[in-house]
Each structure stands twice: as C-alpha cells, then as structure tokens.
Amino acid sequence: MTQARVGDQVVIRGRHVDDAARSGTVIAGHGPDGDPPYRVRFEDGHETLIFPGPDAVITSPSPNDPSAS
C-alpha cells in the first residue's frame, strides 16, 4: 500500500494520450500510519482527497532541497 506524509509530492499521470499530468503536495493524511486518503493541494490551488491509484507517484522531498523547509 502507498504511504505518504505531509509535504510529499504527488504526480498523477493523465489517463488518456492528451491528458496532462497533475502534481500537488500532500497537506494532510486521513488514514492511520500514513495510509490514504490524502488531502492534496494541486498546483492550480485545487484541493481534494485522493486514494492514489497505479497512475500516481508519491515522492518525499530531498533533505537537501531548499524548498523542502
């Protein structure tokens, strides 16, 4: 099962050839121990709860990344 923490980045690939990928930041976790669902704020400002599927990639920011603080 996918796990995420607040601050992790989420990228959801488009389902069709012309669909753009969407990316956002996990701003809250609602499941126990980092399990879904996650509240994500996308780059366009939209917020929603997601249960990541196989089209989603979750990454943790690097400790050396200045935007991670």
Residue pairs with C-beta under 8 A, 6 or more apart in sequence:
1 35
1 36
2 36
2 52
2 56
2 58
3 33
3 34
3 35
3 58
4 10
4 26
4 29
4 34
4 36
4 38
4 52
4 58
5 26
5 29
5 34
5 60
6 26
6 27
6 28
6 29
7 25
7 26
7 60
7 61
7 68
8 25
8 26
8 58
8 59
8 60
8 61
9 23
9 24
9 25
9 26
9 58
9 59
9 60
9 61
10 23
10 24
10 25
10 26
10 38
10 40
10 50
10 52
10 56
10 57
10 58
11 21
11 22
11 23
11 56
11 57
11 59
12 21
12 22
12 23
12 50
12 52
12 55
12 56
12 57
13 19
13 21
13 55
13 56
13 57
14 20
14 21
14 22
15 55
22 42
22 43
23 42
23 43
24 40
24 41
24 42
24 43
25 40
25 41
26 38
26 39
26 40
26 58
27 39
27 40
27 41
27 47
28 38
28 39
29 35
29 36
29 37
29 38
29 39
30 36
30 37
30 38
30 39
30 49
31 37
31 38
36 50
36 51
36 52
37 49
37 50
37 51
38 49
38 50
38 52
39 47
39 48
39 49
40 47
40 48
40 49
40 50
41 47
42 48
50 56
52 58
61 67
61 68
62 68
